[in-house]
Amino acid sequence: MYLTEQNLSTTDIAYLLGYKSHSQFFRVFKNWFGITPKNYQNNLAYHIESHNN
């Protein structure tokens, strides 16, 4: 849900989720989803935008 908020940075999201460092969050996220949180956020924003047009 946090990644849908374009006003939140992925570093902010990492801390909101309780990670001690953004690098730890990035590593875990990439292992789970195969892409970085920022790429996921950008892809999500693109899909939302393309469906709104």
mmCIF entry with sequence, helices, sheets and N, C-alpha, C, O atoms, coordinates in Angstrom:
data_MODEL
# 
_entry.id   MODEL 
# 
_entity.id                         1 
_entity.type                       polymer 
_entity.pdbx_number_of_molecules   1 
# 
_entity_poly.entity_id                      1 
_entity_poly.type                           'polypeptide(L)' 
_entity_poly.nstd_linkage                   no 
_entity_poly.nstd_monomer                   no 
_entity_poly.pdbx_seq_one_letter_code       MYLTEQNLSTTDIAYLLGYKSHSQFFRVFKNWFGITPKNYQNNLAYHIESHNN 
_entity_poly.pdbx_seq_one_letter_code_can   MYLTEQNLSTTDIAYLLGYKSHSQFFRVFKNWFGITPKNYQNNLAYHIESHNN 
_entity_poly.pdbx_strand_id                 A 
# 
loop_
_entity_poly_seq.entity_id 
_entity_poly_seq.num 
_entity_poly_seq.mon_id 
_entity_poly_seq.hetero 
1 1  MET n 
1 2  TYR n 
1 3  LEU n 
1 4  THR n 
1 5  GLU n 
1 6  GLN n 
1 7  ASN n 
1 8  LEU n 
1 9  SER n 
1 10 THR n 
1 11 THR n 
1 12 ASP n 
1 13 ILE n 
1 14 ALA n 
1 15 TYR n 
1 16 LEU n 
1 17 LEU n 
1 18 GLY n 
1 19 TYR n 
1 20 LYS n 
1 21 SER n 
1 22 HIS n 
1 23 SER n 
1 24 GLN n 
1 25 PHE n 
1 26 PHE n 
1 27 ARG n 
1 28 VAL n 
1 29 PHE n 
1 30 LYS n 
1 31 ASN n 
1 32 TRP n 
1 33 PHE n 
1 34 GLY n 
1 35 ILE n 
1 36 THR n 
1 37 PRO n 
1 38 LYS n 
1 39 ASN n 
1 40 TYR n 
1 41 GLN n 
1 42 ASN n 
1 43 ASN n 
1 44 LEU n 
1 45 ALA n 
1 46 TYR n 
1 47 HIS n 
1 48 ILE n 
1 49 GLU n 
1 50 SER n 
1 51 HIS n 
1 52 ASN n 
1 53 ASN n 
# 
_struct_asym.id          A 
_struct_asym.entity_id   1 
# 
loop_
_struct_conf.conf_type_id 
_struct_conf.id 
_struct_conf.pdbx_PDB_helix_id 
_struct_conf.beg_label_comp_id 
_struct_conf.beg_label_asym_id 
_struct_conf.beg_label_seq_id 
_struct_conf.pdbx_beg_PDB_ins_code 
_struct_conf.end_label_comp_id 
_struct_conf.end_label_asym_id 
_struct_conf.end_label_seq_id 
_struct_conf.pdbx_end_PDB_ins_code 
_struct_conf.beg_auth_comp_id 
_struct_conf.beg_auth_asym_id 
_struct_conf.beg_auth_seq_id 
_struct_conf.end_auth_comp_id 
_struct_conf.end_auth_asym_id 
_struct_conf.end_auth_seq_id 
_struct_conf.pdbx_PDB_helix_class 
_struct_conf.details 
_struct_conf.pdbx_PDB_helix_length 
HELX_P HELX_P1 AA1 TYR A 2  ? THR A 4  ? TYR A 2  THR A 4  5 ? 3  
HELX_P HELX_P2 AA2 THR A 10 ? LEU A 16 ? THR A 10 LEU A 16 1 ? 7  
HELX_P HELX_P3 AA3 HIS A 22 ? PHE A 33 ? HIS A 22 PHE A 33 1 ? 12 
HELX_P HELX_P4 AA4 PRO A 37 ? ASN A 52 ? PRO A 37 ASN A 52 1 ? 16 
# 
_struct_conf_type.id          HELX_P 
_struct_conf_type.criteria    ? 
_struct_conf_type.reference   ? 
# 
loop_
_atom_site.group_PDB 
_atom_site.id 
_atom_site.type_symbol 
_atom_site.label_atom_id 
_atom_site.label_alt_id 
_atom_site.label_comp_id 
_atom_site.label_asym_id 
_atom_site.label_entity_id 
_atom_site.label_seq_id 
_atom_site.pdbx_PDB_ins_code 
_atom_site.Cartn_x 
_atom_site.Cartn_y 
_atom_site.Cartn_z 
_atom_site.occupancy 
_atom_site.B_iso_or_equiv 
_atom_site.pdbx_formal_charge 
_atom_site.auth_seq_id 
_atom_site.auth_comp_id 
_atom_site.auth_asym_id 
_atom_site.auth_atom_id 
_atom_site.pdbx_PDB_model_num 
ATOM 1   N N  . MET A 1 1  ? 0.817  -1.184  0.000   1.00 0.00 ? 1  MET A N  1 
ATOM 2   C CA . MET A 1 1  ? 0.000  0.000   0.000   1.00 0.00 ? 1  MET A CA 1 
ATOM 3   C C  . MET A 1 1  ? 0.870  1.261   0.000   1.00 0.00 ? 1  MET A C  1 
ATOM 4   O O  . MET A 1 1  ? 0.573  2.229   -0.700  1.00 0.00 ? 1  MET A O  1 
ATOM 5   N N  . TYR A 1 2  ? 1.936  1.239   0.784   1.00 0.00 ? 2  TYR A N  1 
ATOM 6   C CA . TYR A 1 2  ? 2.812  2.418   0.836   1.00 0.00 ? 2  TYR A CA 1 
ATOM 7   C C  . TYR A 1 2  ? 3.395  2.748   -0.531  1.00 0.00 ? 2  TYR A C  1 
ATOM 8   O O  . TYR A 1 2  ? 3.593  3.919   -0.853  1.00 0.00 ? 2  TYR A O  1 
ATOM 9   N N  . LEU A 1 3  ? 3.671  1.729   -1.337  1.00 0.00 ? 3  LEU A N  1 
ATOM 10  C CA . LEU A 1 3  ? 4.274  1.974   -2.644  1.00 0.00 ? 3  LEU A CA 1 
ATOM 11  C C  . LEU A 1 3  ? 3.314  2.656   -3.611  1.00 0.00 ? 3  LEU A C  1 
ATOM 12  O O  . LEU A 1 3  ? 3.751  3.178   -4.636  1.00 0.00 ? 3  LEU A O  1 
ATOM 13  N N  . THR A 1 4  ? 2.038  2.665   -3.316  1.00 0.00 ? 4  THR A N  1 
ATOM 14  C CA . THR A 1 4  ? 1.086  3.381   -4.167  1.00 0.00 ? 4  THR A CA 1 
ATOM 15  C C  . THR A 1 4  ? 1.103  4.876   -3.886  1.00 0.00 ? 4  THR A C  1 
ATOM 16  O O  . THR A 1 4  ? 0.603  5.667   -4.686  1.00 0.00 ? 4  THR A O  1 
ATOM 17  N N  . GLU A 1 5  ? 1.669  5.261   -2.767  1.00 0.00 ? 5  GLU A N  1 
ATOM 18  C CA . GLU A 1 5  ? 1.758  6.670   -2.395  1.00 0.00 ? 5  GLU A CA 1 
ATOM 19  C C  . GLU A 1 5  ? 2.987  7.291   -3.039  1.00 0.00 ? 5  GLU A C  1 
ATOM 20  O O  . GLU A 1 5  ? 4.106  7.077   -2.573  1.00 0.00 ? 5  GLU A O  1 
ATOM 21  N N  . GLN A 1 6  ? 2.795  8.046   -4.086  1.00 0.00 ? 6  GLN A N  1 
ATOM 22  C CA . GLN A 1 6  ? 3.918  8.618   -4.819  1.00 0.00 ? 6  GLN A CA 1 
ATOM 23  C C  . GLN A 1 6  ? 4.676  9.678   -4.008  1.00 0.00 ? 6  GLN A C  1 
ATOM 24  O O  . GLN A 1 6  ? 5.811  10.016  -4.344  1.00 0.00 ? 6  GLN A O  1 
ATOM 25  N N  . ASN A 1 7  ? 4.065  10.195  -2.958  1.00 0.00 ? 7  ASN A N  1 
ATOM 26  C CA . ASN A 1 7  ? 4.746  11.199  -2.145  1.00 0.00 ? 7  ASN A CA 1 
ATOM 27  C C  . ASN A 1 7  ? 5.679  10.585  -1.096  1.00 0.00 ? 7  ASN A C  1 
ATOM 28  O O  . ASN A 1 7  ? 6.385  11.314  -0.399  1.00 0.00 ? 7  ASN A O  1 
ATOM 29  N N  . LEU A 1 8  ? 5.690  9.265   -0.979  1.00 0.00 ? 8  LEU A N  1 
ATOM 30  C CA . LEU A 1 8  ? 6.594  8.583   -0.059  1.00 0.00 ? 8  LEU A CA 1 
ATOM 31  C C  . LEU A 1 8  ? 7.783  8.018   -0.825  1.00 0.00 ? 8  LEU A C  1 
ATOM 32  O O  . LEU A 1 8  ? 7.620  7.368   -1.858  1.00 0.00 ? 8  LEU A O  1 
ATOM 33  N N  . SER A 1 9  ? 8.968  8.271   -0.308  1.00 0.00 ? 9  SER A N  1 
ATOM 34  C CA . SER A 1 9  ? 10.155 7.668   -0.921  1.00 0.00 ? 9  SER A CA 1 
ATOM 35  C C  . SER A 1 9  ? 10.263 6.222   -0.452  1.00 0.00 ? 9  SER A C  1 
ATOM 36  O O  . SER A 1 9  ? 9.678  5.840   0.562   1.00 0.00 ? 9  SER A O  1 
ATOM 37  N N  . THR A 1 10 ? 11.006 5.436   -1.192  1.00 0.00 ? 10 THR A N  1 
ATOM 38  C CA . THR A 1 10 ? 11.189 4.044   -0.786  1.00 0.00 ? 10 THR A CA 1 
ATOM 39  C C  . THR A 1 10 ? 11.984 3.957   0.518   1.00 0.00 ? 10 THR A C  1 
ATOM 40  O O  . THR A 1 10 ? 11.823 3.002   1.278   1.00 0.00 ? 10 THR A O  1 
ATOM 41  N N  . THR A 1 11 ? 12.824 4.931   0.777   1.00 0.00 ? 11 THR A N  1 
ATOM 42  C CA . THR A 1 11 ? 13.542 4.973   2.057   1.00 0.00 ? 11 THR A CA 1 
ATOM 43  C C  . THR A 1 11 ? 12.563 5.213   3.193   1.00 0.00 ? 11 THR A C  1 
ATOM 44  O O  . THR A 1 11 ? 12.650 4.560   4.233   1.00 0.00 ? 11 THR A O  1 
ATOM 45  N N  . ASP A 1 12 ? 11.625 6.149   3.007   1.00 0.00 ? 12 ASP A N  1 
ATOM 46  C CA . ASP A 1 12 ? 10.591 6.392   4.019   1.00 0.00 ? 12 ASP A CA 1 
ATOM 47  C C  . ASP A 1 12 ? 9.776  5.133   4.266   1.00 0.00 ? 12 ASP A C  1 
ATOM 48  O O  . ASP A 1 12 ? 9.471  4.796   5.410   1.00 0.00 ? 12 ASP A O  1 
ATOM 49  N N  . ILE A 1 13 ? 9.426  4.445   3.197   1.00 0.00 ? 13 ILE A N  1 
ATOM 50  C CA . ILE A 1 13 ? 8.632  3.220   3.303   1.00 0.00 ? 13 ILE A CA 1 
ATOM 51  C C  . ILE A 1 13 ? 9.388  2.158   4.093   1.00 0.00 ? 13 ILE A C  1 
ATOM 52  O O  . ILE A 1 13 ? 8.799  1.468   4.925   1.00 0.00 ? 13 ILE A O  1 
ATOM 53  N N  . ALA A 1 14 ? 10.676 2.024   3.840   1.00 0.00 ? 14 ALA A N  1 
ATOM 54  C CA . ALA A 1 14 ? 11.492 1.049   4.575   1.00 0.00 ? 14 ALA A CA 1 
ATOM 55  C C  . ALA A 1 14 ? 11.410 1.296   6.069   1.00 0.00 ? 14 ALA A C  1 
ATOM 56  O O  . ALA A 1 14 ? 11.234 0.361   6.850   1.00 0.00 ? 14 ALA A O  1 
ATOM 57  N N  . TYR A 1 15 ? 11.536 2.551   6.466   1.00 0.00 ? 15 TYR A N  1 
ATOM 58  C CA . TYR A 1 15 ? 11.480 2.879   7.892   1.00 0.00 ? 15 TYR A CA 1 
ATOM 59  C C  . TYR A 1 15 ? 10.072 2.705   8.466   1.00 0.00 ? 15 TYR A C  1 
ATOM 60  O O  . TYR A 1 15 ? 9.918  2.274   9.609   1.00 0.00 ? 15 TYR A O  1 
ATOM 61  N N  . LEU A 1 16 ? 9.041  3.042   7.673   1.00 0.00 ? 16 LEU A N  1 
ATOM 62  C CA . LEU A 1 16 ? 7.665  2.834   8.125   1.00 0.00 ? 16 LEU A CA 1 
ATOM 63  C C  . LEU A 1 16 ? 7.364  1.359   8.362   1.00 0.00 ? 16 LEU A C  1 
ATOM 64  O O  . LEU A 1 16 ? 6.566  1.018   9.235   1.00 0.00 ? 16 LEU A O  1 
ATOM 65  N N  . LEU A 1 17 ? 7.999  0.489   7.592   1.00 0.00 ? 17 LEU A N  1 
ATOM 66  C CA . LEU A 1 17 ? 7.793  -0.953  7.738   1.00 0.00 ? 17 LEU A CA 1 
ATOM 67  C C  . LEU A 1 17 ? 8.672  -1.577  8.811   1.00 0.00 ? 17 LEU A C  1 
ATOM 68  O O  . LEU A 1 17 ? 8.586  -2.778  9.069   1.00 0.00 ? 17 LEU A O  1 
ATOM 69  N N  . GLY A 1 18 ? 9.523  -0.758  9.442   1.00 0.00 ? 18 GLY A N  1 
ATOM 70  C CA . GLY A 1 18 ? 10.315 -1.245  10.560  1.00 0.00 ? 18 GLY A CA 1 
ATOM 71  C C  . GLY A 1 18 ? 11.711 -1.720  10.225  1.00 0.00 ? 18 GLY A C  1 
ATOM 72  O O  . GLY A 1 18 ? 12.398 -2.271  11.086  1.00 0.00 ? 18 GLY A O  1 
ATOM 73  N N  . TYR A 1 19 ? 12.151 -1.516  8.980   1.00 0.00 ? 19 TYR A N  1 
ATOM 74  C CA . TYR A 1 19 ? 13.521 -1.896  8.624   1.00 0.00 ? 19 TYR A CA 1 
ATOM 75  C C  . TYR A 1 19 ? 14.499 -0.892  9.212   1.00 0.00 ? 19 TYR A C  1 
ATOM 76  O O  . TYR A 1 19 ? 14.217 0.305   9.268   1.00 0.00 ? 19 TYR A O  1 
ATOM 77  N N  . LYS A 1 20 ? 15.628 -1.379  9.643   1.00 0.00 ? 20 LYS A N  1 
ATOM 78  C CA . LYS A 1 20 ? 16.655 -0.523  10.230  1.00 0.00 ? 20 LYS A CA 1 
ATOM 79  C C  . LYS A 1 20 ? 17.410 0.282   9.183   1.00 0.00 ? 20 LYS A C  1 
ATOM 80  O O  . LYS A 1 20 ? 17.968 1.338   9.481   1.00 0.00 ? 20 LYS A O  1 
ATOM 81  N N  . SER A 1 21 ? 17.422 -0.226  7.950   1.00 0.00 ? 21 SER A N  1 
ATOM 82  C CA . SER A 1 21 ? 18.092 0.489   6.866   1.00 0.00 ? 21 SER A CA 1 
ATOM 83  C C  . SER A 1 21 ? 17.323 0.266   5.571   1.00 0.00 ? 21 SER A C  1 
ATOM 84  O O  . SER A 1 21 ? 16.660 -0.755  5.392   1.00 0.00 ? 21 SER A O  1 
ATOM 85  N N  . HIS A 1 22 ? 17.423 1.230   4.682   1.00 0.00 ? 22 HIS A N  1 
ATOM 86  C CA . HIS A 1 22 ? 16.734 1.080   3.407   1.00 0.00 ? 22 HIS A CA 1 
ATOM 87  C C  . HIS A 1 22 ? 17.371 -0.019  2.566   1.00 0.00 ? 22 HIS A C  1 
ATOM 88  O O  . HIS A 1 22 ? 16.685 -0.669  1.778   1.00 0.00 ? 22 HIS A O  1 
ATOM 89  N N  . SER A 1 23 ? 18.684 -0.235  2.726   1.00 0.00 ? 23 SER A N  1 
ATOM 90  C CA . SER A 1 23 ? 19.347 -1.275  1.934   1.00 0.00 ? 23 SER A CA 1 
ATOM 91  C C  . SER A 1 23 ? 18.831 -2.666  2.307   1.00 0.00 ? 23 SER A C  1 
ATOM 92  O O  . SER A 1 23 ? 18.712 -3.535  1.443   1.00 0.00 ? 23 SER A O  1 
ATOM 93  N N  . GLN A 1 24 ? 18.528 -2.878  3.573   1.00 0.00 ? 24 GLN A N  1 
ATOM 94  C CA . GLN A 1 24 ? 17.962 -4.159  4.005   1.00 0.00 ? 24 GLN A CA 1 
ATOM 95  C C  . GLN A 1 24 ? 16.588 -4.363  3.362   1.00 0.00 ? 24 GLN A C  1 
ATOM 96  O O  . GLN A 1 24 ? 16.289 -5.453  2.875   1.00 0.00 ? 24 GLN A O  1 
ATOM 97  N N  . PHE A 1 25 ? 15.763 -3.332  3.360   1.00 0.00 ? 25 PHE A N  1 
ATOM 98  C CA . PHE A 1 25 ? 14.443 -3.399  2.732   1.00 0.00 ? 25 PHE A CA 1 
ATOM 99  C C  . PHE A 1 25 ? 14.568 -3.670  1.237   1.00 0.00 ? 25 PHE A C  1 
ATOM 100 O O  . PHE A 1 25 ? 13.858 -4.521  0.702   1.00 0.00 ? 25 PHE A O  1 
ATOM 101 N N  . PHE A 1 26 ? 15.461 -2.958  0.559   1.00 0.00 ? 26 PHE A N  1 
ATOM 102 C CA . PHE A 1 26 ? 15.654 -3.139  -0.885  1.00 0.00 ? 26 PHE A CA 1 
ATOM 103 C C  . PHE A 1 26 ? 16.056 -4.575  -1.193  1.00 0.00 ? 26 PHE A C  1 
ATOM 104 O O  . PHE A 1 26 ? 15.530 -5.184  -2.124  1.00 0.00 ? 26 PHE A O  1 
ATOM 105 N N  . ARG A 1 27 ? 16.982 -5.112  -0.418  1.00 0.00 ? 27 ARG A N  1 
ATOM 106 C CA . ARG A 1 27 ? 17.473 -6.467  -0.645  1.00 0.00 ? 27 ARG A CA 1 
ATOM 107 C C  . ARG A 1 27 ? 16.346 -7.494  -0.464  1.00 0.00 ? 27 ARG A C  1 
ATOM 108 O O  . ARG A 1 27 ? 16.167 -8.373  -1.307  1.00 0.00 ? 27 ARG A O  1 
ATOM 109 N N  . VAL A 1 28 ? 15.600 -7.383  0.621   1.00 0.00 ? 28 VAL A N  1 
ATOM 110 C CA . VAL A 1 28 ? 14.500 -8.319  0.890   1.00 0.00 ? 28 VAL A CA 1 
ATOM 111 C C  . VAL A 1 28 ? 13.410 -8.185  -0.175  1.00 0.00 ? 28 VAL A C  1 
ATOM 112 O O  . VAL A 1 28 ? 12.899 -9.187  -0.675  1.00 0.00 ? 28 VAL A O  1 
ATOM 113 N N  . PHE A 1 29 ? 13.060 -6.947  -0.517  1.00 0.00 ? 29 PHE A N  1 
ATOM 114 C CA . PHE A 1 29 ? 12.021 -6.716  -1.517  1.00 0.00 ? 29 PHE A CA 1 
ATOM 115 C C  . PHE A 1 29 ? 12.417 -7.309  -2.865  1.00 0.00 ? 29 PHE A C  1 
ATOM 116 O O  . PHE A 1 29 ? 11.610 -7.961  -3.528  1.00 0.00 ? 29 PHE A O  1 
ATOM 117 N N  . LYS A 1 30 ? 13.662 -7.076  -3.263  1.00 0.00 ? 30 LYS A N  1 
ATOM 118 C CA . LYS A 1 30 ? 14.127 -7.591  -4.549  1.00 0.00 ? 30 LYS A CA 1 
ATOM 119 C C  . LYS A 1 30 ? 14.139 -9.118  -4.560  1.00 0.00 ? 30 LYS A C  1 
ATOM 120 O O  . LYS A 1 30 ? 13.833 -9.731  -5.583  1.00 0.00 ? 30 LYS A O  1 
ATOM 121 N N  . ASN A 1 31 ? 14.487 -9.735  -3.440  1.00 0.00 ? 31 ASN A N  1 
ATOM 122 C CA . ASN A 1 31 ? 14.437 -11.202 -3.354  1.00 0.00 ? 31 ASN A CA 1 
ATOM 123 C C  . ASN A 1 31 ? 13.014 -11.719 -3.503  1.00 0.00 ? 31 ASN A C  1 
ATOM 124 O O  . ASN A 1 31 ? 12.799 -12.753 -4.136  1.00 0.00 ? 31 ASN A O  1 
ATOM 125 N N  . TRP A 1 32 ? 12.046 -11.025 -2.935  1.00 0.00 ? 32 TRP A N  1 
ATOM 126 C CA . TRP A 1 32 ? 10.646 -11.442 -3.005  1.00 0.00 ? 32 TRP A CA 1 
ATOM 127 C C  . TRP A 1 32 ? 10.035 -11.213 -4.379  1.00 0.00 ? 32 TRP A C  1 
ATOM 128 O O  . TRP A 1 32 ? 9.353  -12.088 -4.913  1.00 0.00 ? 32 TRP A O  1 
ATOM 129 N N  . PHE A 1 33 ? 10.278 -10.031 -4.956  1.00 0.00 ? 33 PHE A N  1 
ATOM 130 C CA . PHE A 1 33 ? 9.562  -9.618  -6.166  1.00 0.00 ? 33 PHE A CA 1 
ATOM 131 C C  . PHE A 1 33 ? 10.411 -9.573  -7.429  1.00 0.00 ? 33 PHE A C  1 
ATOM 132 O O  . PHE A 1 33 ? 9.867  -9.449  -8.526  1.00 0.00 ? 33 PHE A O  1 
ATOM 133 N N  . GLY A 1 34 ? 11.724 -9.669  -7.301  1.00 0.00 ? 34 GLY A N  1 
ATOM 134 C CA . GLY A 1 34 ? 12.590 -9.681  -8.465  1.00 0.00 ? 34 GLY A CA 1 
ATOM 135 C C  . GLY A 1 34 ? 12.920 -8.312  -9.033  1.00 0.00 ? 34 GLY A C  1 
ATOM 136 O O  . GLY A 1 34 ? 13.652 -8.210  -10.018 1.00 0.00 ? 34 GLY A O  1 
ATOM 137 N N  . ILE A 1 35 ? 12.393 -7.268  -8.431  1.00 0.00 ? 35 ILE A N  1 
ATOM 138 C CA . ILE A 1 35 ? 12.707 -5.889  -8.828  1.00 0.00 ? 35 ILE A CA 1 
ATOM 139 C C  . ILE A 1 35 ? 12.849 -5.041  -7.573  1.00 0.00 ? 35 ILE A C  1 
ATOM 140 O O  . ILE A 1 35 ? 12.434 -5.446  -6.487  1.00 0.00 ? 35 ILE A O  1 
ATOM 141 N N  . THR A 1 36 ? 13.437 -3.867  -7.732  1.00 0.00 ? 36 THR A N  1 
ATOM 142 C CA . THR A 1 36 ? 13.607 -2.983  -6.579  1.00 0.00 ? 36 THR A CA 1 
ATOM 143 C C  . THR A 1 36 ? 12.274 -2.332  -6.219  1.00 0.00 ? 36 THR A C  1 
ATOM 144 O O  . THR A 1 36 ? 11.378 -2.257  -7.059  1.00 0.00 ? 36 THR A O  1 
ATOM 145 N N  . PRO A 1 37 ? 12.134 -1.868  -4.995  1.00 0.00 ? 37 PRO A N  1 
ATOM 146 C CA . PRO A 1 37 ? 10.902 -1.184  -4.606  1.00 0.00 ? 37 PRO A CA 1 
ATOM 147 C C  . PRO A 1 37 ? 10.601 0.025   -5.496  1.00 0.00 ? 37 PRO A C  1 
ATOM 148 O O  . PRO A 1 37 ? 9.441  0.280   -5.820  1.00 0.00 ? 37 PRO A O  1 
ATOM 149 N N  . LYS A 1 38 ? 11.629 0.765   -5.888  1.00 0.00 ? 38 LYS A N  1 
ATOM 150 C CA . LYS A 1 38 ? 11.433 1.940   -6.735  1.00 0.00 ? 38 LYS A CA 1 
ATOM 151 C C  . LYS A 1 38 ? 10.909 1.533   -8.108  1.00 0.00 ? 38 LYS A C  1 
ATOM 152 O O  . LYS A 1 38 ? 10.002 2.177   -8.635  1.00 0.00 ? 38 LYS A O  1 
ATOM 153 N N  . ASN A 1 39 ? 11.464 0.480   -8.691  1.00 0.00 ? 39 ASN A N  1 
ATOM 154 C CA . ASN A 1 39 ? 10.961 -0.004  -9.974  1.00 0.00 ? 39 ASN A CA 1 
ATOM 155 C C  . ASN A 1 39 ? 9.516  -0.470  -9.843  1.00 0.00 ? 39 ASN A C  1 
ATOM 156 O O  . ASN A 1 39 ? 8.696  -0.212  -10.724 1.00 0.00 ? 39 ASN A O  1 
ATOM 157 N N  . TYR A 1 40 ? 9.208  -1.144  -8.765  1.00 0.00 ? 40 TYR A N  1 
ATOM 158 C CA . TYR A 1 40 ? 7.834  -1.584  -8.513  1.00 0.00 ? 40 TYR A CA 1 
ATOM 159 C C  . TYR A 1 40 ? 6.913  -0.376  -8.429  1.00 0.00 ? 40 TYR A C  1 
ATOM 160 O O  . TYR A 1 40 ? 5.845  -0.362  -9.042  1.00 0.00 ? 40 TYR A O  1 
ATOM 161 N N  . GLN A 1 41 ? 7.320  0.635   -7.676  1.00 0.00 ? 41 GLN A N  1 
ATOM 162 C CA . GLN A 1 41 ? 6.537  1.857   -7.507  1.00 0.00 ? 41 GLN A CA 1 
ATOM 163 C C  . GLN A 1 41 ? 6.342  2.559   -8.854  1.00 0.00 ? 41 GLN A C  1 
ATOM 164 O O  . GLN A 1 41 ? 5.243  3.018   -9.162  1.00 0.00 ? 41 GLN A O  1 
ATOM 165 N N  . ASN A 1 42 ? 7.395  2.640   -9.645  1.00 0.00 ? 42 ASN A N  1 
ATOM 166 C CA . ASN A 1 42 ? 7.292  3.272   -10.962 1.00 0.00 ? 42 ASN A CA 1 
ATOM 167 C C  . ASN A 1 42 ? 6.374  2.488   -11.895 1.00 0.00 ? 42 ASN A C  1 
ATOM 168 O O  . ASN A 1 42 ? 5.566  3.082   -12.609 1.00 0.00 ? 42 ASN A O  1 
ATOM 169 N N  . ASN A 1 43 ? 6.490  1.164   -11.897 1.00 0.00 ? 43 ASN A N  1 
ATOM 170 C CA . ASN A 1 43 ? 5.624  0.319   -12.722 1.00 0.00 ? 43 ASN A CA 1 
ATOM 171 C C  . ASN A 1 43 ? 4.164  0.455   -12.304 1.00 0.00 ? 43 ASN A C  1 
ATOM 172 O O  . ASN A 1 43 ? 3.272  0.511   -13.150 1.00 0.00 ? 43 ASN A O  1 
ATOM 173 N N  . LEU A 1 44 ? 3.929  0.507   -11.014 1.00 0.00 ? 44 LEU A N  1 
ATOM 174 C CA . LEU A 1 44 ? 2.577  0.653   -10.491 1.00 0.00 ? 44 LEU A CA 1 
ATOM 175 C C  . LEU A 1 44 ? 1.989  1.995   -10.917 1.00 0.00 ? 44 LEU A C  1 
ATOM 176 O O  . LEU A 1 44 ? 0.837  2.067   -11.345 1.00 0.00 ? 44 LEU A O  1 
ATOM 177 N N  . ALA A 1 45 ? 2.777  3.047   -10.799 1.00 0.00 ? 45 ALA A N  1 
ATOM 178 C CA . ALA A 1 45 ? 2.316  4.382   -11.201 1.00 0.00 ? 45 ALA A CA 1 
ATOM 179 C C  . ALA A 1 45 ? 2.005  4.411   -12.689 1.00 0.00 ? 45 ALA A C  1 
ATOM 180 O O  . ALA A 1 45 ? 1.016  5.020   -13.098 1.00 0.00 ? 45 ALA A O  1 
ATOM 181 N N  . TYR A 1 46 ? 2.827  3.768   -13.501 1.00 0.00 ? 46 TYR A N  1 
ATOM 182 C CA . TYR A 1 46 ? 2.604  3.715   -14.947 1.00 0.00 ? 46 TYR A CA 1 
ATOM 183 C C  . TYR A 1 46 ? 1.294  2.998   -15.265 1.00 0.00 ? 46 TYR A C  1 
ATOM 184 O O  . TYR A 1 46 ? 0.517  3.468   -16.096 1.00 0.00 ? 46 TYR A O  1 
ATOM 185 N N  . HIS A 1 47 ? 1.045  1.865   -14.611 1.00 0.00 ? 47 HIS A N  1 
ATOM 186 C CA . HIS A 1 47 ? -0.181 1.109   -14.868 1.00 0.00 ? 47 HIS A CA 1 
ATOM 187 C C  . HIS A 1 47 ? -1.417 1.874   -14.414 1.00 0.00 ? 47 HIS A C  1 
ATOM 188 O O  . HIS A 1 47 ? -2.449 1.846   -15.084 1.00 0.00 ? 47 HIS A O  1 
ATOM 189 N N  . ILE A 1 48 ? -1.313 2.548   -13.289 1.00 0.00 ? 48 ILE A N  1 
ATOM 190 C CA . ILE A 1 48 ? -2.448 3.353   -12.810 1.00 0.00 ? 48 ILE A CA 1 
ATOM 191 C C  . ILE A 1 48 ? -2.726 4.481   -13.794 1.00 0.00 ? 48 ILE A C  1 
ATOM 192 O O  . ILE A 1 48 ? -3.879 4.734   -14.145 1.00 0.00 ? 48 ILE A O  1 
ATOM 193 N N  . GLU A 1 49 ? -1.684 5.152   -14.235 1.00 0.00 ? 49 GLU A N  1 
ATOM 194 C CA . GLU A 1 49 ? -1.820 6.257   -15.187 1.00 0.00 ? 49 GLU A CA 1 
ATOM 195 C C  . GLU A 1 49 ? -2.394 5.783   -16.514 1.00 0.00 ? 49 GLU A C  1 
ATOM 196 O O  . GLU A 1 49 ? -3.260 6.446   -17.085 1.00 0.00 ? 49 GLU A O  1 
ATOM 197 N N  . SER A 1 50 ? -1.925 4.649   -17.009 1.00 0.00 ? 50 SER A N  1 
ATOM 198 C CA . SER A 1 50 ? -2.403 4.161   -18.302 1.00 0.00 ? 50 SER A CA 1 
ATOM 199 C C  . SER A 1 50 ? -3.862 3.718   -18.233 1.00 0.00 ? 50 SER A C  1 
ATOM 200 O O  . SER A 1 50 ? -4.570 3.775   -19.238 1.00 0.00 ? 50 SER A O  1 
ATOM 201 N N  . HIS A 1 51 ? -4.317 3.280   -17.066 1.00 0.00 ? 51 HIS A N  1 
ATOM 202 C CA . HIS A 1 51 ? -5.728 2.889   -16.918 1.00 0.00 ? 51 HIS A CA 1 
ATOM 203 C C  . HIS A 1 51 ? -6.638 4.105   -16.734 1.00 0.00 ? 51 HIS A C  1 
ATOM 204 O O  . HIS A 1 51 ? -7.841 4.025   -16.983 1.00 0.00 ? 51 HIS A O  1 
ATOM 205 N N  . ASN A 1 52 ? -6.074 5.215   -16.305 1.00 0.00 ? 52 ASN A N  1 
ATOM 206 C CA . ASN A 1 52 ? -6.872 6.429   -16.109 1.00 0.00 ? 52 ASN A CA 1 
ATOM 207 C C  . ASN A 1 52 ? -7.034 7.227   -17.389 1.00 0.00 ? 52 ASN A C  1 
ATOM 208 O O  . ASN A 1 52 ? -7.842 8.155   -17.431 1.00 0.00 ? 52 ASN A O  1 
ATOM 209 N N  . ASN A 1 53 ? -6.292 6.895   -18.430 1.00 0.00 ? 53 ASN A N  1 
ATOM 210 C CA . ASN A 1 53 ? -6.383 7.633   -19.694 1.00 0.00 ? 53 ASN A CA 1 
ATOM 211 C C  . ASN A 1 53 ? -7.268 6.951   -20.679 1.00 0.00 ? 53 ASN A C  1 
ATOM 212 O O  . ASN A 1 53 ? -7.450 7.445   -21.792 1.00 0.00 ? 53 ASN A O  1 
# 
